[in-house]
Amino acid sequence: MRNPAPRIAAPLTAAVSLGALVCCQQILGLDEGKPGAASTASAGGSTASSAGTGGTTTGSSGTSTSSATGEGVTSSGATSSGATGGASSSTGASSSTSTSSSGVVDAGQDAGCTLGVTVTMANLIDDMEEGSGGIIQQGGRTGSWFTYNDGTAGGVQTPTAGGPCLPALIPGGRCSSVHAMHTSGSGFTNYGMGIGFDLNHGAGARLPYDVSAFTGIAFWAKGPQIGLQVQVVEQATAPTSQGGTCATGCNAHYFHSVDLGAGWQPVTVDFSKLKQPMFGTQVPWNPTQVLGVQFAVNPAPLFDFWIDDVGFY
C-alpha cells in the first residue's frame, strides 16, 4: 500500500494565533503533506456487519488516491463480498484549527465550538485542513482515509469507492474550520457503507496501534443521520486478509452508535462505551491492538454525513 508524502507534526513551542490567511501548517506547526471497513448494526432482531481495509494513498501536491476493500458478515457467519474505497475533492482554503499556549486544540472561538473534552495537538488525528487523504503523521500514527460499501447493484456513494478520499469544503464553514470529510449516497441494503482511516498503515502491512493511553475519541459531525456507528477495529475482529487475526465470525467490531442532527455537533466516545454486536466471534476489548476507526451506516438506503477534527482524549 502506498501513501502520500508524510505530513509530520513539528513540536509545539509557542502559542499560535489564528489568521484568516494563515495556512494549516503554520497554525498547527505541521509540515506540508500527510500520509497515509466494517459496519455493524442491529434492528428488529436482525444484525449485519461489514469490514473494509483501506487507505492506499498516493500522490503529491495535495492529490491522493485511496483504495479499500470491504466484506460483510451476517449473524449466521456467512460472508458477503464488499466494495472498494473512496474519493472526494476540495479546493484551496485557509486553515481552521487554532491552538492555545498549552497546545490544546481549539475548534474555534465562536460560541458552541467547544468539544467538551481536551484534545491536545499531539493527540489530534486529523483536522482535514491540509487537503490530502492521509491523517497527521505523529505519535506513531500513519494512515489514509477511505470509503467503502457493500456493492449493492444501483447503490451510489460519494466519494466513489475505489477513488481518492479527500476532504471537502464545508459550505459556510464550521466555526473556524474550512474542510471536513463528507460522504453521501443511497442504495446499500446489505451491510451498508462507511468512511474511515487506519492508524498504522504506511507503505507496508496494516498494523495495530496502541490506544490504551487514551480515554476515547472525539470529533465534530453533522447529518442528519440516524444510527451512525463509530467503530474501533481491533486486530482480533478483522480477518487475516485485512491485517487481522480473525479466522471465522469476523468483523464483529467494537462500536458505539450516535444520532446526528442537521447541524454540527460535538461527539465524544469513551472506549468504555464500546460493545460488540451480538453476532460473530466475541473477543475481549484490547486497546493495544487497534487497526483503525470507521464511521458506518448499516444498512444504508440513504446516508449523508460529515466528520471533522478527529482526535484522542
C-alpha positions in Angstrom: 0.0 0.0 0.0 1.3 3.5 -0.9 0.8 6.7 0.9 1.3 10.4 0.0 4.2 12.4 1.3 4.1 12.3 5.1 2.6 15.2 7.0 4.7 15.3 10.1 3.8 17.4 13.2 6.6 19.6 14.5 7.0 20.2 18.2 4.7 22.9 19.5 6.8 25.5 21.2 4.6 28.6 21.5 1.0 29.8 21.2 -0.3 30.3 17.7 -2.9 32.8 16.8 -5.5 32.3 14.1 -5.3 34.4 11.0 -7.7 34.2 8.1 -4.9 33.8 5.6 -2.5 31.7 7.6 -2.1 28.1 6.3 -2.7 25.0 8.2 0.9 24.0 8.9 1.6 27.5 10.3 -1.3 27.3 12.7 -0.7 23.7 13.8 3.1 23.6 13.5 2.7 20.9 10.8 4.7 20.3 7.6 3.1 20.1 4.2 1.8 16.6 3.0 0.4 13.8 5.2 0.3 10.0 4.8 -1.5 7.6 4.7 -14.0 -1.4 6.8 -16.7 -2.8 8.9 -20.1 -1.9 9.8 -22.4 -3.5 12.4 -26.0 -2.9 13.3 -29.0 -4.5 14.8 -32.6 -3.7 14.2 -35.7 -5.7 14.9 -33.6 -8.6 16.0 -31.5 -8.9 12.8 -27.9 -8.0 12.6 -25.3 -7.3 9.9 -21.7 -6.4 9.8 -19.1 -5.1 7.4 -15.4 -4.5 7.2 -13.0 -2.7 5.0 -9.3 -2.3 4.8 -8.1 0.8 3.4 -6.1 3.7 2.9 -3.8 3.1 0.0 -2.9 6.6 -0.9 -0.6 8.0 -3.5 0.1 11.4 -4.8 1.7 14.8 -4.3 0.8 18.5 -4.3 -2.4 17.8 -2.5 -3.6 14.9 -4.6 -4.1 11.4 -3.3 -5.7 8.2 -4.3 -7.2 5.8 -1.8 -8.5 2.3 -2.0 -10.2 -0.1 0.4 -11.9 -3.4 0.3 -14.8 -4.4 2.4 -16.7 -7.5 3.3 -19.8 -8.2 5.4 -20.7 -10.9 7.8 -24.2 -11.8 8.7 -25.3 -13.2 12.1 -25.1 -16.7 10.6 -21.4 -16.1 9.8 -21.9 -16.0 6.1 -19.6 -13.6 4.3 -20.7 -11.3 1.6 -18.4 -9.6 -0.9 -17.6 -6.0 -0.2 -16.7 -3.0 -2.2 -13.8 -0.7 -2.6 -12.9 2.5 -1.1 -13.4 6.3 -1.8 -13.0 9.8 -3.1 -13.8 13.5 -2.7 -12.1 16.6 -3.7 -11.6 20.1 -2.4 -10.1 23.4 -3.5 -7.8 25.6 -1.5 -8.8 27.5 1.6 -7.2 28.8 4.7 -6.8 26.7 7.8 -9.2 26.5 10.7 -7.9 24.9 13.9 -6.1 27.1 16.4 -4.1 26.2 19.5 -3.6 27.7 22.9 -0.2 28.1 24.6 -0.8 24.8 26.3 -1.1 23.0 23.0 -4.8 22.3 23.3 -6.8 22.1 20.1 -9.4 24.9 19.9 -12.1 24.1 17.4 -12.8 27.8 17.1 -13.6 30.9 19.1 -17.2 31.1 18.1 -20.0 30.2 20.6 -20.8 26.5 20.5 -17.4 25.4 19.2 -16.1 23.6 22.2 -15.8 19.8 22.1 -16.2 19.4 25.9 -13.1 17.3 26.2 -9.4 18.2 25.8 -7.7 17.1 22.6 -4.1 18.2 22.6 -2.1 18.9 19.4 -0.2 15.7 20.0 -3.4 13.7 20.1 -5.0 15.3 17.0 -5.6 12.5 14.4 -6.7 14.8 11.6 -8.2 18.2 11.1 -8.6 17.8 7.3 -7.2 21.2 6.5 -4.1 20.2 4.8 -6.1 18.7 2.0 -4.7 15.2 1.4 -6.3 11.9 2.1 -3.9 11.0 5.0 -4.0 11.5 8.7 -1.4 13.6 10.5 1.8 11.6 11.0 2.7 11.9 14.6 2.6 9.8 17.8 3.4 6.7 15.7 0.3 7.1 13.6 0.2 6.9 9.8 -2.7 6.0 7.6 -5.2 7.1 5.0 -8.9 7.9 4.7 -11.1 5.6 2.6 -14.7 4.9 1.8 -16.3 1.5 1.3 -19.7 -0.1 0.7 -21.4 -3.4 0.2 -21.6 -3.2 -3.6 -25.4 -3.4 -3.9 -26.4 -3.1 -7.5 -27.6 0.5 -8.1 -26.0 1.8 -4.9 -24.3 5.2 -5.1 -21.6 6.6 -2.8 -19.6 9.9 -2.9 -16.6 9.8 -2.5 -16.7 6.9 -5.0 -15.5 3.6 -3.7 -12.1 3.0 -5.2 -11.0 6.6 -5.8 -9.2 9.2 -3.7 -10.8 10.2 -0.4 -10.1 13.9 0.1 -11.6 16.5 2.4 -14.5 18.6 1.1 -15.1 22.3 1.6 -17.7 22.9 4.4 -20.5 25.1 3.0 -20.3 28.3 5.0 -17.5 26.8 7.2 -17.8 25.4 10.8 -16.6 27.8 13.5 -13.1 28.4 12.1 -12.9 25.1 10.2 -12.9 25.1 6.4 -12.6 21.4 5.4 -14.1 18.1 6.6 -14.7 14.6 5.4 -18.1 14.1 3.7 -19.8 11.1 2.3 -23.3 10.7 0.9 -25.3 8.4 -1.3 -28.0 5.7 -1.2 -29.0 2.1 -2.1 -26.7 -0.1 0.0 -29.1 -2.7 1.5 -26.6 -5.4 2.7 -24.0 -4.3 5.3 -24.2 -0.7 4.1 -21.3 1.7 3.9 -18.7 3.7 5.7 -15.8 6.1 5.8 -12.7 5.6 8.0 -9.0 5.6 8.4 -6.2 3.3 9.5 -3.9 4.3 12.4 -0.7 2.4 11.5 -0.7 1.6 7.8 2.3 3.0 6.0 4.0 1.6 2.9 3.8 -1.9 4.3 1.2 -4.0 6.1 -1.7 -2.8 8.1 -0.5 -2.9 11.7 -2.1 -2.4 15.1 -1.8 0.8 17.1 -1.9 1.2 20.9 -4.7 3.5 22.2 -4.5 2.4 25.8 -3.2 5.8 26.9 -6.4 7.5 25.8 -9.9 7.6 27.3 -11.7 7.8 23.9 -12.1 9.5 20.6 -13.7 12.9 19.9 -14.8 14.6 16.7 -17.4 17.0 15.2 -20.2 15.6 13.0 -23.4 16.5 11.2 -26.1 14.7 9.3 -29.0 14.3 9.6 -28.1 10.7 10.1 -29.7 8.2 12.5 -27.6 5.3 13.8 -24.1 6.3 12.8 -21.8 3.7 14.1 -18.4 4.7 15.4 -16.4 1.5 15.0 -13.0 0.8 16.5 -11.5 -2.0 14.5 -9.1 -4.2 16.5 -6.9 -6.9 15.2 -8.8 -9.8 16.7 -12.1 -8.9 14.9 -10.6 -8.2 11.5 -10.0 -11.0 9.0 -6.4 -12.1 8.2 -6.8 -10.7 4.7 -7.2 -7.2 6.2 -4.4 -7.2 8.7 -6.3 -9.0 11.4 -6.1 -12.4 13.2 -9.7 -13.5 12.9 -10.4 -16.7 11.1 -14.2 -17.2 11.5 -17.1 -14.9 12.5 -15.1 -11.9 11.7 -15.9 -8.1 11.5 -17.8 -8.0 14.8 -16.0 -4.8 15.6 -16.5 -2.8 18.8 -18.8 0.2 18.2 -20.9 2.9 19.7 -23.9 4.4 17.8 -24.8 8.1 17.7 -27.7 10.0 16.1 -26.7 13.2 14.2 -28.9 16.2 13.6 -28.8 18.6 10.6 -26.3 20.9 12.4 -22.8 20.4 13.6 -22.4 18.7 17.0 -19.5 17.5 19.1 -19.3 13.8 19.6 -17.2 12.1 22.3 -17.0 8.3 22.6 -15.3 6.8 25.6 -13.8 3.5 24.8 -15.6 2.1 27.9 -18.9 2.7 25.9 -17.9 0.4 23.1 -19.6 -3.0 22.7 -19.5 -5.8 20.2 -22.6 -6.8 18.2 -24.4 -10.0 19.2 -23.1 -12.0 16.2 -19.6 -13.0 15.3 -16.6 -14.1 17.3 -16.7 -12.4 20.7 -13.3 -11.2 21.9 -12.1 -9.1 24.8 -11.6 -5.4 24.2 -7.9 -4.9 23.5 -6.8 -1.2 23.2 -3.3 -2.2 22.3 -4.3 -3.8 19.0 -6.4 -1.2 17.2 -6.1 -1.1 13.4 -8.4 1.9 12.7 -11.6 3.8 13.1 -14.7 3.7 10.9 -17.9 5.7 10.7 -20.6 3.4 9.3 -24.3 3.1 8.5 -25.8 -0.4 8.2 -27.8 -0.9 6.1 -27.6 2.4 4.2 -30.7 3.1 2.0 -29.9 6.8 2.4 -26.9 8.5 4.0 -25.3 11.9 4.2 -22.9 12.9 7.0 -19.7 15.0 7.7 -16.8 14.3 10.1 -14.3 16.9 11.2 -11.4 17.4 13.7 -10.9 13.9 14.9 -8.6 13.3 17.9 -8.0 11.2 21.1 -8.6 12.5 24.6 
